Amino acid sequence: MIADTLQKIVENSPGAQGAILVDADGIVIDQFAGDSSVDLESMAQELSARLLALRQMAESLGMGDLREFVLKADDATLAVYFLNNNMFAVLVLGAVANLGKGRWKLRAAAASLNSEL
């Protein structure tokens, strides 16, 4: 079920290359790679520790829980959405992609992903 939801997010987000659901320790729960050249698992493991630090920073600054994070680089964009139970979903978008639609699809699927956990 989770893989189906991730697949729908990728297929309905122009320029998306893959999506992955990860727990706070960097353990992959499920994934869908629309582009086989994207190493989603390595990306998720690298992100998990850094996202934990960002969440702690937001808390220490009195900002509350971190809900969403976007990392834009030359060749790819990562849209991260935090779910319940310290899990997060990452949508990997190519250099030419519709970030707004991808973020919206990821956010819209959050309730579905939470219910499937």
Backbone as CSV, one residue per row, in Angstrom:
resi,resn,N_x,N_y,N_z,CA_x,CA_y,CA_z,C_x,C_y,C_z
1,MET,0.799,-1.195,0.000,0.000,0.000,0.000,0.847,1.266,0.000
2,ILE,1.889,1.312,0.858,2.729,2.502,0.925,3.425,2.729,-0.408
3,ALA,3.930,1.647,-1.009,4.605,1.769,-2.306,3.656,2.318,-3.361
4,ASP,2.386,1.918,-3.304,1.393,2.432,-4.253,1.199,3.935,-4.084
5,THR,1.135,4.381,-2.837,0.978,5.813,-2.569,2.190,6.579,-3.058
6,LEU,3.391,6.068,-2.791,4.609,6.716,-3.260,4.650,6.765,-4.787
7,GLN,4.227,5.686,-5.417,4.192,5.646,-6.878,3.257,6.708,-7.440
8,LYS,2.090,6.870,-6.837,1.129,7.893,-7.298,1.712,9.295,-7.158
9,ILE,2.418,9.534,-6.057,3.043,10.847,-5.863,4.022,11.120,-6.997
10,VAL,4.886,10.142,-7.291,5.902,10.309,-8.339,5.255,10.472,-9.703
11,GLU,4.305,9.629,-10.013,3.681,9.671,-11.343,2.848,10.928,-11.574
12,ASN,2.374,11.551,-10.502,1.555,12.757,-10.639,2.329,14.046,-10.375
13,SER,3.646,13.936,-10.272,4.507,15.100,-10.049,5.475,15.212,-11.222
14,PRO,5.209,16.113,-12.157,6.078,16.238,-13.331,7.547,16.450,-12.950
15,GLY,8.402,15.606,-13.498,9.831,15.696,-13.241,10.312,14.919,-12.031
16,ALA,9.398,14.237,-11.335,9.793,13.455,-10.158,10.561,12.209,-10.575
17,GLN,11.555,11.854,-9.774,12.384,10.694,-10.066,12.168,9.544,-9.096
18,GLY,11.608,9.840,-7.923,11.374,8.790,-6.944,10.859,9.367,-5.644
19,ALA,10.372,8.474,-4.785,9.894,8.867,-3.458,10.210,7.742,-2.492
20,ILE,10.446,8.122,-1.249,10.844,7.144,-0.250,10.268,7.536,1.107
21,LEU,9.910,6.536,1.898,9.431,6.730,3.261,10.478,6.159,4.200
22,VAL,10.921,6.983,5.171,12.051,6.635,6.019,11.705,6.931,7.480
23,ASP,12.231,6.105,8.398,12.033,6.414,9.812,13.176,7.312,10.294
24,ALA,13.100,7.758,11.530,14.065,8.717,12.070,15.493,8.175,12.118
25,ASP,15.653,6.858,12.111,16.982,6.253,12.150,17.572,6.033,10.761
26,GLY,16.854,6.448,9.735,17.337,6.282,8.369,16.986,4.943,7.753
27,ILE,16.128,4.179,8.414,15.710,2.874,7.892,14.566,3.075,6.904
28,VAL,14.732,2.520,5.720,13.741,2.665,4.661,12.535,1.789,4.952
29,ILE,11.356,2.401,4.956,10.107,1.671,5.140,9.614,1.162,3.794
30,ASP,9.618,2.039,2.803,9.217,1.655,1.441,9.679,2.735,0.494
31,GLN,9.689,2.405,-0.805,10.150,3.369,-1.802,9.572,3.044,-3.172
32,PHE,9.623,4.055,-4.029,9.285,3.864,-5.432,10.257,4.702,-6.242
33,ALA,11.014,4.058,-7.103,11.978,4.753,-7.956,11.451,4.770,-9.387
34,GLY,11.087,5.939,-9.851,10.658,6.087,-11.232,11.857,6.113,-12.165
35,ASP,13.000,6.517,-11.638,14.257,6.577,-12.387,15.251,5.687,-11.651
36,SER,15.676,4.622,-12.279,16.530,3.629,-11.613,17.919,4.154,-11.260
37,SER,18.313,5.300,-11.795,19.645,5.829,-11.488,19.680,6.567,-10.144
38,VAL,18.531,6.788,-9.537,18.469,7.501,-8.262,18.646,6.503,-7.116
39,ASP,19.645,6.737,-6.268,19.910,5.875,-5.121,19.154,6.435,-3.915
40,LEU,17.887,6.076,-3.811,17.013,6.601,-2.772,17.467,6.214,-1.371
41,GLU,17.934,4.994,-1.202,18.329,4.530,0.129,19.526,5.302,0.674
42,SER,20.540,5.519,-0.136,21.708,6.291,0.313,21.305,7.724,0.640
43,MET,20.446,8.281,-0.195,19.967,9.636,0.021,19.230,9.737,1.362
44,ALA,18.385,8.779,1.639,17.600,8.779,2.876,18.492,8.640,4.105
45,GLN,19.491,7.790,4.009,20.403,7.603,5.143,21.200,8.871,5.424
46,GLU,21.651,9.545,4.381,22.388,10.795,4.556,21.488,11.882,5.141
47,LEU,20.268,11.906,4.707,19.334,12.937,5.167,18.904,12.773,6.616
48,SER,18.738,11.547,7.058,18.108,11.310,8.359,18.834,12.016,9.507
49,ALA,20.131,11.928,9.573,20.876,12.570,10.660,20.790,14.087,10.563
50,ARG,20.866,14.598,9.366,20.808,16.043,9.181,19.420,16.594,9.475
51,LEU,18.404,15.837,9.127,17.040,16.272,9.414,16.763,16.252,10.910
52,LEU,17.334,15.287,11.605,17.187,15.246,13.060,17.782,16.518,13.670
53,ALA,18.942,16.932,13.176,19.579,18.155,13.673,18.714,19.377,13.369
54,LEU,18.112,19.422,12.189,17.229,20.536,11.842,15.994,20.568,12.728
55,ARG,15.441,19.396,13.029,14.273,19.339,13.915,14.634,19.836,15.310
56,GLN,15.805,19.441,15.803,16.255,19.898,17.121,16.486,21.403,17.131
57,MET,17.013,21.935,16.036,17.239,23.367,15.924,15.911,24.126,15.972
58,ALA,14.941,23.671,15.208,13.632,24.324,15.193,13.001,24.315,16.579
59,GLU,13.143,23.195,17.276,12.592,23.087,18.630,13.308,24.039,19.582
60,SER,14.638,24.091,19.513,15.395,24.952,20.428,15.137,26.433,20.166
61,LEU,14.750,26.782,18.957,14.427,28.167,18.625,12.969,28.509,18.919
62,GLY,12.230,27.534,19.446,10.829,27.770,19.770,9.921,27.833,18.562
63,MET,10.323,27.203,17.473,9.540,27.217,16.235,8.490,26.114,16.187
64,GLY,8.578,25.149,17.091,7.666,24.015,17.056,8.226,22.903,16.194
65,ASP,7.372,21.954,15.864,7.797,20.805,15.058,8.059,21.215,13.614
66,LEU,9.143,20.693,13.065,9.461,20.904,11.660,8.521,20.042,10.837
67,ARG,7.830,20.625,9.896,6.848,19.906,9.091,7.334,19.605,7.677
68,GLU,8.095,20.544,7.113,8.454,20.413,5.707,9.822,21.051,5.482
69,PHE,10.561,20.502,4.512,11.891,21.006,4.213,12.150,20.791,2.733
70,VAL,12.741,21.787,2.068,13.088,21.666,0.650,14.574,21.964,0.486
71,LEU,15.263,21.071,-0.217,16.676,21.238,-0.519,16.805,21.326,-2.030
72,LYS,17.231,22.489,-2.509,17.358,22.708,-3.955,18.824,22.779,-4.308
73,ALA,19.247,21.927,-5.227,20.624,21.914,-5.727,20.590,22.074,-7.248
74,ASP,21.755,22.097,-7.868,21.810,22.292,-9.318,21.081,21.211,-10.093
75,ASP,21.261,19.957,-9.677,20.752,18.848,-10.474,19.523,18.159,-9.911
76,ALA,19.117,18.511,-8.712,17.946,17.851,-8.115,17.393,18.702,-6.976
77,THR,16.145,18.427,-6.657,15.485,19.059,-5.516,14.873,17.957,-4.670
78,LEU,15.035,18.071,-3.357,14.419,17.128,-2.430,13.330,17.856,-1.666
79,ALA,12.129,17.337,-1.722,11.022,17.854,-0.926,10.784,16.834,0.179
80,VAL,10.889,17.274,1.423,10.760,16.389,2.577,9.529,16.804,3.366
81,TYR,8.709,15.820,3.719,7.535,16.090,4.545,7.566,15.145,5.737
82,PHE,7.471,15.701,6.930,7.529,14.905,8.154,6.145,14.364,8.489
83,LEU,6.098,13.098,8.840,4.862,12.416,9.203,4.846,12.158,10.701
84,ASN,3.797,11.550,11.169,3.727,11.136,12.569,4.780,10.061,12.833
85,ASN,5.029,9.780,14.094,5.941,8.701,14.501,7.377,8.918,14.034
86,ASN,7.801,10.182,13.902,9.180,10.499,13.511,9.596,9.878,12.187
87,MET,8.694,9.837,11.248,9.019,9.358,9.902,8.921,10.522,8.939
88,PHE,9.584,10.364,7.809,9.493,11.405,6.797,9.452,10.790,5.402
89,ALA,8.799,11.512,4.505,8.712,11.107,3.103,9.532,12.106,2.291
90,VAL,10.271,11.585,1.329,11.108,12.427,0.478,10.699,12.205,-0.970
91,LEU,10.472,13.311,-1.666,10.210,13.274,-3.096,11.434,13.851,-3.790
92,VAL,12.019,13.081,-4.697,13.201,13.510,-5.439,12.735,14.022,-6.797
93,LEU,13.070,15.279,-7.061,12.672,15.924,-8.313,13.906,16.249,-9.131
94,GLY,13.805,16.084,-10.432,14.910,16.410,-11.322,15.106,17.911,-11.436
95,ALA,16.141,18.299,-12.173,16.476,19.718,-12.316,15.343,20.510,-12.960
96,VAL,14.637,19.878,-13.871,13.488,20.526,-14.515,12.244,19.792,-14.046
97,ALA,11.652,20.286,-12.982,10.490,19.626,-12.387,9.561,20.691,-11.821
98,ASN,8.348,20.283,-11.533,7.358,21.180,-10.957,7.378,21.008,-9.440
99,LEU,8.197,21.799,-8.761,8.360,21.696,-7.316,7.043,21.947,-6.582
100,GLY,6.305,22.948,-7.006,5.047,23.269,-6.338,4.063,22.116,-6.364
101,LYS,3.910,21.503,-7.509,2.975,20.377,-7.619,3.496,19.177,-6.825
102,GLY,4.799,18.935,-6.873,5.373,17.827,-6.120,5.168,17.991,-4.625
103,ARG,5.415,19.195,-4.122,5.201,19.456,-2.697,3.737,19.268,-2.322
104,TRP,2.858,19.748,-3.171,1.425,19.614,-2.900,1.005,18.146,-2.885
105,LYS,1.472,17.363,-3.849,1.134,15.934,-3.899,1.674,15.202,-2.671
106,LEU,2.879,15.557,-2.255,3.481,14.934,-1.068,2.672,15.274,0.180
107,ARG,2.330,16.542,0.336,1.543,16.979,1.498,0.152,16.350,1.490
108,ALA,-0.458,16.264,0.319,-1.800,15.685,0.207,-1.806,14.206,0.538
109,ALA,-0.703,13.517,0.281,-0.617,12.074,0.547,-0.219,11.769,1.988
110,ALA,0.130,12.781,2.764,0.608,12.550,4.137,-0.404,11.809,4.984
111,ALA,-1.671,12.166,4.905,-2.702,11.495,5.698,-2.799,10.020,5.321
112,SER,-2.716,9.738,4.039,-2.765,8.361,3.567,-1.564,7.568,4.073
113,LEU,-0.389,8.163,3.975,0.822,7.484,4.450,0.766,7.255,5.952
114,ASN,0.311,8.249,6.702,0.180,8.081,8.157,-0.763,6.946,8.508
115,SER,-1.860,6.834,7.788,-2.848,5.785,8.093,-2.334,4.389,7.721
116,GLU,-1.380,4.316,6.800,-0.841,3.034,6.371,0.290,2.536,7.273
117,LEU,0.772,3.392,8.155,1.889,3.000,9.031,1.419,2.130,10.166
